[in-house]
Amino acid sequence: MSFLITRIRSLLFMLWLYGTMAFFGILCSPLLLFPIPAAMAVIRWWAGAVLFGARWIVGVKVEFRGLEHRPDGPALIAGKHLSMLDTIAPFVVLKQPAYVLKRSLIYLPFLGWYALKTKMVAIRREDAAKALKAMVTACRARLNEERQILIFPEGTRSDIGDDPVYKPGVAALYRDLEVPCHLLATNSGQFWPGHGIDRTPGTVVFEFLPPLPAGLKRGELMAQMKEKLESASNALVAEHAR
C-alpha cells in the first residue's frame, strides 16, 4: 500500500514539475525579450515552485547549509551530482548562476529557451579538446559578468554509494580562470533518485563547503575536491538515513 501511495504522489509531482515548467515557460516568455535578469527571475520563480511542490506533494524538504561559504560575486562552484534537483535548487540561493551543461539541452522546449537567454555554458562533450577550450572561453566571459559558474565534475548523475570518476574539465577551468573552487555537497539522490520517478519523503540538504584556494596543482585539486565533496555528501546521507 505504501508503494502505491508513493507512486501516486510521485506521478502527481511529475505533473507539477513539468506543468509548472510549461506554465512559467509560456506565460513568462515575453520576458525573454528583456535583459538577462528578467529571464533569470523566471527560472528562480520556477525553482521555488518546484521546491514547494516537492515538499507538499512528495514530502521532500530542501535545506541549505553553509551559506556563509556561498559566493555572491564571480566564482567557480563544483557540485556533487545525484539528481535533477541539483540543477534546480541552486537557483534559489545563487544570484546569477551559469551552469556548464550538455549542448543537447538547449534544444529542449522551455528549458532551452531560458538556457540560451541566460547564457548557460553549453558544450559538446564529443568535441574533447575543442569543447574544453570553448568552455574555458565562455566561462571566463561569464566570470567577467559577475556570474557564478556551476559545474558538476562527475559529468553526469551518479548513484549514492558509487565511486565516481571526476572529469578534467573542472581542473581546466580552475587553472585557466585562476579562482578559488567553491564546493557544494548534497544527499539529493537519497529522496529524489537520479533514475526513475519515485520520490520519497525526507530532507535534501545542499551544503556549501569552505572553498579550495586558487593555485593548487591539478592532482592536489582533484584529490581534495573529490575527498571533500564525497565525504560531506556521504555524511549528509548518513545523517538522514532511516
SESE-422282 format. One line per field, with one value per atom (N, C-alpha, C): residue in one letter; atom name; y, x, z. Coordinates in pm, 1 decimal. Atoms other than C-alpha are relative to their C-alpha. Example, Ala and Ser with C-alpha at 12.3 -4.5 7.8 and 13.67 -1.06 7.14 Angstrom:
! SESE-422282
res = (A_A_A_S_S_S)
atom = (N_CA_C_N_CA_C)
yy = (-119.0_-450.0_120.0_-119.0_-106.0_109.0)
xx = (89.0_1230.0_90.0_-82.0_1367.0_-77.0)
zz = (0.0_780.0_0.0_-6.0_714.0_73.0)
//
This chain:
! SESE-422282
res = (M_M_M_S_S_S_F_F_F_L_L_L_I_I_I_T_T_T_R_R_R_I_I_I_R_R_R_S_S_S_L_L_L_L_L_L_F_F_F_M_M_M_L_L_L_W_W_W_L_L_L_Y_Y_Y_G_G_G_T_T_T_M_M_M_A_A_A_F_F_F_F_F_F_G_G_G_I_I_I_L_L_L_C_C_C_S_S_S_P_P_P_L_L_L_L_L_L_L_L_L_F_F_F_P_P_P_I_I_I_P_P_P_A_A_A_A_A_A_M_M_M_A_A_A_V_V_V_I_I_I_R_R_R_W_W_W_W_W_W_A_A_A_G_G_G_A_A_A_V_V_V_L_L_L_F_F_F_G_G_G_A_A_A_R_R_R_W_W_W_I_I_I_V_V_V_G_G_G_V_V_V_K_K_K_V_V_V_E_E_E_F_F_F_R_R_R_G_G_G_L_L_L_E_E_E_H_H_H_R_R_R_P_P_P_D_D_D_G_G_G_P_P_P_A_A_A_L_L_L_I_I_I_A_A_A_G_G_G_K_K_K_H_H_H_L_L_L_S_S_S_M_M_M_L_L_L_D_D_D_T_T_T_I_I_I_A_A_A_P_P_P_F_F_F_V_V_V_V_V_V_L_L_L_K_K_K_Q_Q_Q_P_P_P_A_A_A_Y_Y_Y_V_V_V_L_L_L_K_K_K_R_R_R_S_S_S_L_L_L_I_I_I_Y_Y_Y_L_L_L_P_P_P_F_F_F_L_L_L_G_G_G_W_W_W_Y_Y_Y_A_A_A_L_L_L_K_K_K_T_T_T_K_K_K_M_M_M_V_V_V_A_A_A_I_I_I_R_R_R_R_R_R_E_E_E_D_D_D_A_A_A_A_A_A_K_K_K_A_A_A_L_L_L_K_K_K_A_A_A_M_M_M_V_V_V_T_T_T_A_A_A_C_C_C_R_R_R_A_A_A_R_R_R_L_L_L_N_N_N_E_E_E_E_E_E_R_R_R_Q_Q_Q_I_I_I_L_L_L_I_I_I_F_F_F_P_P_P_E_E_E_G_G_G_T_T_T_R_R_R_S_S_S_D_D_D_I_I_I_G_G_G_D_D_D_D_D_D_P_P_P_V_V_V_Y_Y_Y_K_K_K_P_P_P_G_G_G_V_V_V_A_A_A_A_A_A_L_L_L_Y_Y_Y_R_R_R_D_D_D_L_L_L_E_E_E_V_V_V_P_P_P_C_C_C_H_H_H_L_L_L_L_L_L_A_A_A_T_T_T_N_N_N_S_S_S_G_G_G_Q_Q_Q_F_F_F_W_W_W_P_P_P_G_G_G_H_H_H_G_G_G_I_I_I_D_D_D_R_R_R_T_T_T_P_P_P_G_G_G_T_T_T_V_V_V_V_V_V_F_F_F_E_E_E_F_F_F_L_L_L_P_P_P_P_P_P_L_L_L_P_P_P_A_A_A_G_G_G_L_L_L_K_K_K_R_R_R_G_G_G_E_E_E_L_L_L_M_M_M_A_A_A_Q_Q_Q_M_M_M_K_K_K_E_E_E_K_K_K_L_L_L_E_E_E_S_S_S_A_A_A_S_S_S_N_N_N_A_A_A_L_L_L_V_V_V_A_A_A_E_E_E_H_H_H_A_A_A_R_R_R)
atom = (N_CA_C_N_CA_C_N_CA_C_N_CA_C_N_CA_C_N_CA_C_N_CA_C_N_CA_C_N_CA_C_N_CA_C_N_CA_C_N_CA_C_N_CA_C_N_CA_C_N_CA_C_N_CA_C_N_CA_C_N_CA_C_N_CA_C_N_CA_C_N_CA_C_N_CA_C_N_CA_C_N_CA_C_N_CA_C_N_CA_C_N_CA_C_N_CA_C_N_CA_C_N_CA_C_N_CA_C_N_CA_C_N_CA_C_N_CA_C_N_CA_C_N_CA_C_N_CA_C_N_CA_C_N_CA_C_N_CA_C_N_CA_C_N_CA_C_N_CA_C_N_CA_C_N_CA_C_N_CA_C_N_CA_C_N_CA_C_N_CA_C_N_CA_C_N_CA_C_N_CA_C_N_CA_C_N_CA_C_N_CA_C_N_CA_C_N_CA_C_N_CA_C_N_CA_C_N_CA_C_N_CA_C_N_CA_C_N_CA_C_N_CA_C_N_CA_C_N_CA_C_N_CA_C_N_CA_C_N_CA_C_N_CA_C_N_CA_C_N_CA_C_N_CA_C_N_CA_C_N_CA_C_N_CA_C_N_CA_C_N_CA_C_N_CA_C_N_CA_C_N_CA_C_N_CA_C_N_CA_C_N_CA_C_N_CA_C_N_CA_C_N_CA_C_N_CA_C_N_CA_C_N_CA_C_N_CA_C_N_CA_C_N_CA_C_N_CA_C_N_CA_C_N_CA_C_N_CA_C_N_CA_C_N_CA_C_N_CA_C_N_CA_C_N_CA_C_N_CA_C_N_CA_C_N_CA_C_N_CA_C_N_CA_C_N_CA_C_N_CA_C_N_CA_C_N_CA_C_N_CA_C_N_CA_C_N_CA_C_N_CA_C_N_CA_C_N_CA_C_N_CA_C_N_CA_C_N_CA_C_N_CA_C_N_CA_C_N_CA_C_N_CA_C_N_CA_C_N_CA_C_N_CA_C_N_CA_C_N_CA_C_N_CA_C_N_CA_C_N_CA_C_N_CA_C_N_CA_C_N_CA_C_N_CA_C_N_CA_C_N_CA_C_N_CA_C_N_CA_C_N_CA_C_N_CA_C_N_CA_C_N_CA_C_N_CA_C_N_CA_C_N_CA_C_N_CA_C_N_CA_C_N_CA_C_N_CA_C_N_CA_C_N_CA_C_N_CA_C_N_CA_C_N_CA_C_N_CA_C_N_CA_C_N_CA_C_N_CA_C_N_CA_C_N_CA_C_N_CA_C_N_CA_C_N_CA_C_N_CA_C_N_CA_C_N_CA_C_N_CA_C_N_CA_C_N_CA_C_N_CA_C_N_CA_C_N_CA_C_N_CA_C_N_CA_C_N_CA_C_N_CA_C_N_CA_C_N_CA_C_N_CA_C_N_CA_C_N_CA_C_N_CA_C_N_CA_C_N_CA_C_N_CA_C_N_CA_C_N_CA_C_N_CA_C_N_CA_C_N_CA_C_N_CA_C_N_CA_C_N_CA_C_N_CA_C_N_CA_C_N_CA_C_N_CA_C_N_CA_C_N_CA_C_N_CA_C_N_CA_C_N_CA_C_N_CA_C_N_CA_C_N_CA_C_N_CA_C_N_CA_C_N_CA_C_N_CA_C_N_CA_C_N_CA_C_N_CA_C_N_CA_C_N_CA_C_N_CA_C_N_CA_C_N_CA_C_N_CA_C_N_CA_C_N_CA_C_N_CA_C_N_CA_C_N_CA_C_N_CA_C_N_CA_C_N_CA_C_N_CA_C_N_CA_C_N_CA_C_N_CA_C_N_CA_C_N_CA_C_N_CA_C_N_CA_C_N_CA_C_N_CA_C_N_CA_C_N_CA_C_N_CA_C_N_CA_C)
yy = (-120.8_0.0_125.8_-116.5_241.5_24.8_-14.4_170.8_68.4_-57.6_257.6_149.1_-140.7_583.1_81.1_-68.0_674.6_21.4_-10.2_604.5_106.0_-97.5_810.4_142.1_-133.0_1105.5_41.8_-30.4_1081.7_38.5_-33.9_1086.1_139.8_-133.7_1390.2_106.0_-96.5_1560.5_19.2_-13.9_1485.6_92.9_-92.3_1660.2_143.4_-133.3_1953.5_52.4_-39.1_1960.3_52.7_-38.9_1970.5_95.4_-94.5_2154.0_141.6_-133.7_2445.6_48.0_-38.8_2439.0_60.6_-51.1_2483.2_129.9_-118.7_2737.7_123.3_-114.8_2967.5_25.3_-15.0_2898.3_75.3_-64.4_3007.6_136.0_-123.5_3269.6_112.7_-102.9_3449.9_16.3_-6.7_3407.1_142.5_-136.7_3782.5_57.6_-49.5_3839.5_-40.8_37.5_3668.1_115.9_-116.4_3998.1_104.8_-94.9_4177.6_-46.8_42.0_4168.7_-128.5_131.0_3850.2_-10.1_15.0_3925.2_-34.3_32.3_3902.3_-149.5_143.8_3550.5_-79.7_67.3_3455.1_-0.7_-6.8_3568.2_-106.6_103.1_3335.0_-137.8_128.5_3039.5_-12.4_2.8_3133.5_-23.0_23.1_3150.2_-146.7_141.2_2806.8_-89.9_81.2_2663.9_2.3_-9.9_2794.3_-81.3_78.8_2635.9_-149.5_141.8_2301.9_-42.1_34.1_2308.1_-2.3_-0.9_2399.2_-130.8_123.8_2105.5_-122.4_114.8_1867.8_-19.7_12.1_1947.3_-46.2_24.2_1936.1_-114.6_112.7_1663.3_-130.9_125.7_1407.2_4.6_-5.2_1527.1_17.3_-24.6_1622.4_146.2_-134.4_1922.6_31.3_-40.6_2116.9_101.1_-85.4_2276.0_42.8_-51.4_2494.0_27.6_-22.7_2498.8_64.2_-57.1_2673.1_122.9_-116.5_2986.8_107.5_-93.9_3178.7_-26.2_34.2_2999.1_18.0_-19.8_3079.7_123.8_-117.8_3308.9_92.2_-97.8_3628.5_58.3_-55.8_3753.1_-107.8_99.0_3581.0_-113.8_114.4_3228.4_-126.9_134.6_2868.5_-91.8_91.7_2610.8_-141.2_141.0_2232.1_-67.8_58.3_2041.9_-150.1_142.3_1682.4_-16.6_15.9_1544.3_-137.4_124.3_1280.9_1.1_-12.5_1412.6_121.6_-117.0_1650.0_120.8_-108.2_1852.6_86.7_-74.5_1954.7_113.9_-104.4_2161.4_105.2_-90.2_2331.1_82.4_-66.1_2411.9_115.5_-110.9_2629.1_134.9_-127.8_2892.5_81.1_-68.2_2973.3_81.9_-65.7_3078.6_66.5_-65.2_3188.0_118.2_-121.6_3537.5_-12.3_5.4_3477.7_-125.2_120.6_3112.9_-21.4_39.9_2996.0_-145.4_142.7_2618.5_-43.6_71.7_2409.2_-121.9_105.9_2173.0_-56.1_62.5_1939.5_87.0_-85.9_2126.3_-46.8_52.4_1897.5_58.4_-51.9_2053.4_131.8_-130.1_2389.0_-15.7_23.2_2229.5_-42.0_39.4_2133.3_120.8_-112.0_2344.8_53.0_-71.3_2595.2_5.6_4.7_2481.6_60.9_-49.8_2553.4_148.7_-143.4_2896.1_83.4_-77.9_3017.1_-25.2_28.2_2843.9_87.9_-85.7_3032.7_146.3_-140.5_3365.2_36.0_-30.3_3340.2_-40.6_28.9_3235.4_-112.5_117.2_2896.7_-51.0_45.2_2730.3_-139.3_126.2_2460.1_-57.1_61.8_2215.5_-129.3_129.0_1926.6_-90.3_83.3_1657.0_-77.5_82.4_1462.1_76.6_-80.2_1751.8_4.4_13.3_1685.8_131.8_-115.4_1939.5_130.1_-119.0_2184.7_47.6_-34.2_2171.5_58.6_-48.9_2225.5_145.1_-137.0_2538.4_95.4_-84.1_2675.6_21.0_-10.8_2603.2_102.3_-94.4_2794.3_143.5_-134.1_3091.7_53.1_-41.5_3100.4_27.6_-18.4_3063.4_125.8_-124.1_3345.1_120.6_-108.0_3566.8_10.5_-2.6_3464.7_57.9_-57.2_3547.6_151.9_-144.9_3891.9_68.4_-51.7_3932.8_-19.0_18.3_3863.1_-121.8_119.4_3516.7_-106.4_115.6_3204.1_-122.5_114.1_2913.3_-128.0_126.0_2580.7_-116.2_116.4_2261.8_-124.1_127.2_1900.5_-85.1_67.1_1732.7_-144.0_138.1_1383.9_-7.6_-3.0_1490.5_-49.1_52.3_1303.3_-42.5_39.4_1188.0_-134.9_127.1_915.1_-47.6_54.5_690.9_4.8_1.4_703.0_-129.8_117.4_467.9_-25.9_16.0_495.3_63.8_-65.9_584.9_67.7_-62.8_835.4_48.2_-56.3_947.5_147.4_-142.7_1324.6_37.4_-34.6_1463.1_120.0_-103.4_1700.4_141.8_-133.1_1992.0_100.1_-91.7_2143.4_44.6_-36.2_2134.1_103.1_-96.8_2320.2_137.4_-128.2_2590.1_62.5_-48.1_2619.5_57.4_-44.8_2652.2_128.0_-112.6_2894.6_123.7_-113.6_3112.1_58.3_-45.9_3136.9_53.5_-37.6_3147.6_-115.0_109.3_2951.6_-89.0_92.8_2649.8_-25.0_22.8_2652.3_-139.8_137.5_2316.8_-5.0_13.6_2215.7_-148.3_140.2_1881.3_-18.0_27.5_1713.5_-149.0_136.7_1398.1_-17.6_-8.4_1471.4_-134.7_128.1_1121.7_-93.0_83.1_978.4_0.2_-12.6_1104.4_38.3_-33.4_1222.4_-68.4_76.1_949.3_53.9_-43.3_1020.0_-78.1_84.5_742.5_-40.9_36.2_651.3_121.7_-112.9_863.7_9.4_-0.6_771.4_96.5_-90.9_1041.6_-39.3_42.1_954.2_113.6_-109.8_1185.7_1.6_-16.1_1323.1_138.8_-131.4_1621.2_-7.7_-15.0_1704.0_123.9_-110.4_1921.8_35.5_-50.9_2136.9_80.8_-60.9_2234.9_59.6_-65.6_2491.5_-23.5_27.9_2391.7_113.1_-100.4_2616.2_-21.8_16.1_2685.0_-46.0_34.2_2538.4_123.0_-122.3_2818.9_-12.9_-0.2_2919.0_-42.9_28.8_2792.8_-140.4_137.8_2425.1_-71.4_85.3_2170.0_-83.1_72.5_1973.0_-123.7_121.9_1645.6_28.6_-37.7_1815.7_51.8_-50.3_1998.9_-114.1_107.8_1687.0_-90.8_87.2_1480.7_65.2_-68.6_1742.1_19.9_-21.2_1819.5_-126.5_125.1_1457.5_-42.7_43.5_1379.1_82.7_-86.8_1679.7_-13.7_12.2_1650.7_-134.6_132.7_1275.8_-18.4_15.7_1287.2_77.8_-83.0_1573.2_-54.9_53.6_1420.0_-131.4_125.0_1077.2_25.8_-34.9_1241.4_44.3_-43.0_1402.1_-120.6_122.0_1064.2_-74.4_71.8_903.8_72.8_-79.0_1188.5_-21.4_10.4_1138.7_-142.1_139.5_759.1_-40.7_46.9_591.3_-117.2)
xx = (83.7_0.0_87.2_-87.5_282.8_67.9_-60.6_445.7_-96.7_101.4_119.9_-18.1_14.7_85.5_118.9_-121.6_445.4_-5.0_5.7_392.3_-101.6_102.9_70.7_48.6_-50.7_227.6_113.0_-111.7_536.0_-49.6_58.0_324.6_-63.3_58.3_135.1_109.4_-109.4_465.7_62.2_-53.9_592.7_-88.0_91.2_281.0_25.1_-30.5_360.7_131.5_-133.9_728.4_-3.0_-1.2_670.1_-113.3_108.8_340.2_41.6_-47.0_499.3_107.9_-100.0_787.9_-68.2_72.8_541.2_-72.7_75.0_335.6_89.5_-90.7_627.7_67.3_-68.9_797.1_-82.0_86.7_499.4_-50.1_58.1_338.3_102.2_-103.4_666.7_90.7_-87.2_812.2_25.0_-33.0_775.1_122.2_-115.1_1042.6_132.7_-121.5_1290.0_49.9_-38.6_1292.8_72.6_-61.3_1425.9_142.0_-134.1_1779.1_-0.6_-15.8_1910.9_-64.8_60.0_1797.7_-148.5_142.6_1433.6_-20.2_10.0_1479.4_49.3_-50.7_1683.0_-105.5_107.7_1393.5_-105.9_97.9_1158.2_50.6_-56.6_1392.0_-6.8_2.5_1412.0_-142.5_139.7_1030.8_-36.0_30.8_1005.0_69.0_-71.9_1272.1_-72.3_74.6_1077.4_-128.5_122.7_758.8_29.3_-38.0_938.5_26.9_-28.9_1066.5_-128.2_129.9_715.9_-74.9_69.6_565.7_67.0_-72.9_838.3_-35.4_30.0_764.0_-142.4_139.2_385.6_-64.7_57.0_325.9_69.1_-72.2_600.7_77.4_-63.2_734.7_150.5_-143.8_1083.6_26.8_-34.5_1203.2_143.7_-134.9_1508.1_55.1_-66.7_1751.1_136.3_-130.7_2054.0_85.8_-93.6_2357.4_128.3_-129.0_2692.2_-11.2_18.9_2552.2_106.3_-111.4_2840.2_114.0_-100.6_3056.0_-52.2_61.3_2818.0_60.3_-54.5_2980.4_-110.6_96.2_2795.2_42.4_-51.8_3021.0_48.8_-50.6_3209.8_71.1_-55.6_3306.4_-12.6_8.2_3364.9_-50.4_58.9_3148.8_-2.1_7.0_3192.6_-103.1_108.7_2881.3_-10.2_32.6_2801.3_-128.6_115.2_2551.8_-62.9_73.5_2299.5_-139.7_140.9_1970.1_-26.6_44.9_1784.4_-14.8_18.9_1718.4_125.4_-126.4_2086.9_9.6_-2.4_2024.3_-108.3_112.6_1714.0_19.9_-4.7_1767.5_99.6_-95.0_2084.3_-49.8_53.2_1884.1_-64.1_67.1_1709.2_98.9_-94.9_2028.9_118.5_-108.2_2273.7_-55.4_50.1_2243.1_-9.8_-4.5_2346.0_76.3_-73.3_2442.1_6.7_-17.9_2578.3_45.0_-29.0_2565.0_81.6_-64.4_2801.2_-87.4_95.7_2562.3_20.6_-6.3_2526.4_-70.0_56.6_2460.4_-138.5_129.5_2166.1_-116.0_107.2_1970.5_-56.8_50.3_1942.0_-105.3_100.5_1720.4_-134.7_125.5_1454.5_-92.9_93.1_1136.8_5.0_0.2_1117.1_140.3_-132.0_1441.4_105.7_-98.3_1643.1_-11.2_19.2_1489.1_70.7_-54.5_1591.9_149.2_-143.7_1930.9_76.3_-63.8_2016.2_-1.8_13.8_1884.8_93.6_-81.7_2075.6_146.2_-139.4_2399.0_61.6_-59.8_2444.9_112.2_-116.2_2768.8_-29.0_37.8_2658.4_119.8_-117.3_2929.1_-37.6_10.7_2956.4_109.0_-99.3_3126.8_87.3_-73.8_3229.5_111.9_-102.6_3443.8_132.7_-121.1_3701.4_76.5_-88.1_3987.2_-64.4_65.8_3787.9_-108.6_106.1_3498.1_57.7_-64.2_3733.0_43.9_-44.1_3880.6_-118.6_119.4_3536.0_-64.4_57.8_3415.6_75.9_-81.3_3704.9_-26.2_24.6_3647.1_-135.8_135.1_3273.6_-7.5_4.5_3326.4_74.9_-71.2_3579.7_-91.6_94.8_3317.5_-108.2_101.5_3058.6_57.2_-63.2_3303.9_7.4_-8.7_3352.3_-135.6_136.2_2974.6_-47.8_31.1_2989.2_-88.7_82.1_2832.7_68.3_-52.2_2873.0_-9.3_-3.7_2980.6_-16.0_24.0_2839.6_25.1_-33.4_2992.4_-8.5_6.3_2932.5_117.6_-123.4_3277.5_-19.6_24.1_3126.8_-47.9_45.6_2983.8_-141.3_135.6_2659.2_-40.4_46.4_2445.2_58.1_-46.4_2588.8_-101.4_87.6_2415.6_70.7_-57.6_2466.5_77.9_-84.1_2749.5_98.3_-94.4_2924.4_134.3_-130.6_3292.1_21.3_0.6_3255.7_137.6_-121.6_3531.7_-26.2_14.9_3573.4_72.9_-53.7_3627.8_95.6_-103.5_3918.3_-46.3_45.9_3702.1_8.2_-3.2_3678.0_142.3_-140.3_4058.0_47.2_-37.0_4096.7_-56.9_60.3_3855.3_74.8_-70.0_4026.7_136.0_-134.7_4370.1_-5.5_-1.7_4282.1_-72.8_73.0_4037.9_68.6_-80.1_4275.3_-87.3_91.1_3998.8_-9.7_27.5_3917.5_-111.6_106.2_3690.7_-92.6_100.2_3375.3_-59.3_49.4_3218.0_-143.3_140.5_2851.1_-33.9_31.8_2771.4_-151.1_143.6_2430.3_-26.3_50.8_2234.9_-125.1_126.3_1967.7_-51.1_42.7_1963.9_-62.9_57.4_1855.0_-152.7_145.5_1499.5_-54.2_36.1_1499.3_105.0_-103.2_1691.2_24.7_-35.1_1870.5_-70.9_69.8_1673.7_-135.5_133.9_1305.7_-80.4_88.8_1009.6_-36.2_44.5_955.9_81.4_-61.1_1027.5_-51.2_39.6_1024.5_21.7_-11.1_975.1_135.4_-126.4_1287.4_55.7_-62.8_1521.2_122.8_-116.2_1757.0_76.2_-83.9_2045.9_99.4_-107.0_2264.7_91.8_-93.0_2575.2_120.9_-119.2_2831.9_115.4_-118.0_3177.0_101.5_-105.9_3480.0_69.9_-58.8_3636.6_144.8_-140.9_3963.1_70.2_-66.3_4216.2_48.9_-57.0_4338.8_145.8_-142.2_4676.2_44.1_-38.9_4666.9_43.0_-35.5_4833.9_-121.4_117.2_4592.1_-31.8_23.6_4637.4_-50.2_41.8_4600.8_-143.0_136.7_4288.5_-99.7_95.3_4118.0_-15.6_5.5_4208.1_-78.7_70.0_4089.8_-147.7_138.3_3774.4_-83.1_75.1_3667.3_-15.1_5.8_3754.6_-101.2_88.5_3567.2_-146.2_137.0_3260.9_-61.2_52.6_3223.6_-20.6_12.3_3285.8_-119.3_110.9_3042.0_-134.4_125.9_2775.6_-36.6_26.1_2811.1_-43.6_40.5_2782.6_-145.8_140.6_2453.8_-91.4_78.9_2326.2_-14.7_3.5_2419.5_-89.3_80.6_2254.5_-148.5_142.8_1923.5_-44.5_37.5_1926.5_-110.6_109.0_1617.6_48.0)
zz = (0.0_0.0_0.0_-6.3_87.7_-134.5_132.9_-251.5_-95.1_88.3_-429.7_29.9_-37.2_-234.1_-49.3_46.7_-312.2_-150.6_145.4_-681.7_-44.4_36.8_-700.0_28.4_-35.0_-518.1_-93.6_89.8_-738.6_-138.0_129.5_-1055.0_3.7_-14.2_-927.7_1.1_-3.6_-858.0_-137.1_135.5_-1208.8_-82.2_68.7_-1341.2_45.5_-54.0_-1112.6_-56.5_45.1_-1214.4_-143.3_140.8_-1588.7_-34.8_21.3_-1567.9_34.6_-36.2_-1385.1_-97.1_99.8_-1633.7_-122.7_116.1_-1919.9_33.3_-41.3_-1726.4_0.9_-7.3_-1644.8_-134.9_127.6_-1976.6_-102.7_98.8_-2183.6_49.0_-51.9_-1960.0_6.9_-18.8_-1897.7_-121.6_117.3_-2246.5_-50.6_42.4_-2324.4_71.8_-75.3_-2057.9_-64.7_73.2_-2290.4_-86.2_79.0_-2480.2_84.4_-91.9_-2171.5_36.4_-40.0_-2022.7_83.4_-64.3_-1864.0_138.5_-133.0_-1504.2_-2.2_8.7_-1617.3_-21.5_24.6_-1756.3_120.0_-118.7_-1450.4_109.9_-99.4_-1232.4_-27.3_35.2_-1422.3_44.6_-42.3_-1361.4_151.6_-146.7_-993.3_51.0_-39.4_-968.0_-19.6_26.4_-1128.4_101.9_-98.1_-896.8_134.4_-124.2_-598.2_-3.8_15.1_-733.2_8.6_-6.0_-775.9_144.1_-139.6_-417.7_83.4_-69.1_-295.9_-27.2_35.9_-486.2_58.8_-55.4_-370.4_147.0_-143.5_-7.7_26.1_-34.7_-19.1_-77.2_74.5_-277.8_36.4_-28.6_-209.3_131.4_-130.8_125.3_-1.7_9.3_3.8_35.9_-46.3_202.3_-40.5_40.1_79.9_100.2_-99.3_326.3_-55.7_42.4_252.0_122.9_-110.5_479.1_-53.9_37.8_478.6_-86.8_86.9_320.1_21.7_-20.9_474.9_-98.4_100.9_213.8_-142.7_132.0_-74.1_-65.6_67.4_-331.5_-50.2_49.9_-417.6_-134.3_123.5_-696.0_-93.5_95.8_-977.8_70.9_-72.1_-873.8_-82.9_55.5_-975.7_109.7_-97.9_-796.5_-59.3_38.4_-819.8_88.6_-77.4_-715.7_-15.8_5.1_-628.8_-79.9_89.7_-881.8_17.5_-25.3_-771.6_-59.3_32.4_-903.8_-87.0_74.6_-1134.0_91.9_-95.9_-819.9_13.7_-11.8_-816.8_-101.0_102.5_-1129.8_22.8_-25.5_-986.1_126.5_-130.6_-619.2_9.0_-15.8_-653.7_-49.5_48.0_-843.8_113.5_-110.0_-515.3_83.1_-91.2_-335.9_-69.7_73.1_-608.9_-79.0_63.6_-756.6_-151.6_146.1_-1119.2_-45.5_36.8_-1177.4_-151.4_140.7_-1512.6_2.0_-5.5_-1548.0_-121.6_110.4_-1758.5_-27.8_30.8_-1938.2_-141.0_132.0_-2233.6_-103.2_103.7_-2556.6_-43.8_43.7_-2637.5_80.7_-84.2_-2350.4_-51.5_47.6_-2524.9_-109.6_103.0_-2790.6_58.7_-64.1_-2534.9_12.1_-17.3_-2519.8_142.5_-127.7_-2233.6_60.6_-62.2_-2071.5_-91.1_94.9_-2383.8_-25.0_23.9_-2437.5_106.7_-110.8_-2095.2_19.3_-7.0_-2103.1_-98.4_100.1_-2421.6_42.6_-37.4_-2295.2_114.0_-117.8_-1965.8_-18.3_35.8_-2142.1_82.9_-61.1_-1983.5_-91.1_76.7_-2094.9_-55.9_64.5_-2339.8_-75.7_62.6_-2451.7_-70.6_68.0_-2695.1_55.8_-66.8_-2492.7_-97.6_95.2_-2801.1_-69.4_66.1_-2923.9_74.8_-81.2_-2647.6_15.4_-21.5_-2666.7_-47.2_52.4_-2879.2_95.7_-94.5_-2634.3_127.9_-122.2_-2340.2_-16.2_25.9_-2497.2_-5.7_10.9_-2580.4_137.0_-133.7_-2226.9_84.3_-77.1_-2070.4_-45.9_54.3_-2302.3_45.1_-39.2_-2227.7_150.0_-145.5_-1853.2_42.5_-31.0_-1848.3_-27.3_30.6_-2015.0_107.3_-105.0_-1753.0_129.7_-119.0_-1473.4_-11.2_22.2_-1625.0_15.9_-19.3_-1598.0_144.2_-142.6_-1221.3_25.6_-12.8_-1264.5_85.9_-72.7_-1051.4_-92.0_90.8_-1273.2_81.0_-70.1_-1154.6_-94.9_80.5_-1293.2_86.9_-70.7_-1193.6_-47.2_44.3_-1202.2_-46.1_42.4_-1242.8_-144.8_138.3_-1577.2_-19.5_7.1_-1514.7_140.0_-132.4_-1223.8_40.2_-54.5_-1004.1_103.7_-103.4_-750.5_134.7_-134.1_-376.5_19.3_-21.0_-285.6_-112.0_111.0_-623.3_35.3_-7.6_-654.6_-135.2_132.7_-940.6_-43.4_57.5_-1172.2_-27.9_23.1_-1167.7_-129.9_131.2_-1517.9_8.8_-7.5_-1600.3_-31.4_38.4_-1718.9_113.0_-113.1_-1371.6_29.8_-23.9_-1335.8_-102.2_104.2_-1666.4_32.2_-37.2_-1552.1_117.6_-120.1_-1214.3_-35.0_38.4_-1373.7_-82.5_93.7_-1651.3_53.3_-54.1_-1456.6_123.5_-114.5_-1158.3_113.8_-108.0_-898.0_100.3_-94.3_-580.2_-54.8_41.0_-623.4_118.7_-103.8_-411.5_-18.5_2.6_-323.4_51.7_-38.6_-299.3_12.8_-27.4_-135.9_12.3_-14.1_-129.0_20.3_-11.1_-45.7_-85.0_75.6_-308.6_-49.8_55.5_-459.9_101.0_-105.8_-125.7_-5.6_2.9_-170.8_-137.9_138.1_-535.5_-86.9_71.9_-719.9_-140.8_134.0_-1044.1_-108.4_97.5_-1214.8_56.7_-44.2_-1201.1_40.5_-31.2_-1094.0_147.4_-138.7_-729.3_85.9_-96.0_-472.2_137.9_-133.6_-101.9_99.4_-96.4_198.4_70.9_-69.6_361.1_-24.6_12.5_384.2_-88.6_88.2_99.2_45.6_-43.7_210.4_-110.1_85.0_-12.9_91.6_-94.4_180.7_-71.9_52.8_69.5_97.0_-80.9_194.9_-16.3_18.8_250.9_-133.7_133.8_-91.6_5.0_18.2_-212.0_-56.7_46.9_-265.0_-143.2_135.1_-608.9_6.9_10.4_-724.2_35.7_-29.1_-625.8_-127.9_112.2_-852.0_-39.7_49.2_-1067.6_83.0_-76.7_-880.3_139.5_-134.5_-543.9_-1.3_12.2_-658.0_-11.9_25.1_-789.6_121.3_-117.0_-482.4_113.3_-108.4_-234.6_-32.6_41.3_-432.8_19.7_-10.6_-452.5_145.0_-139.2_-91.6_79.0_-77.0_46.0_-44.6_48.2_-178.7_35.6_-29.2_-132.9_150.1_-145.2_243.3_54.1_-49.2_302.8_-47.3_54.1_76.1_70.2_-70.9_240.0_143.5_-136.9_583.0_3.3_6.9_476.3_-20.6_20.1_354.0_131.6_-128.1_687.6_100.0_-93.9_881.5_-21.7_30.9_702.9_-35.2_24.5_674.5_97.3_-86.3_810.1_85.4)
//
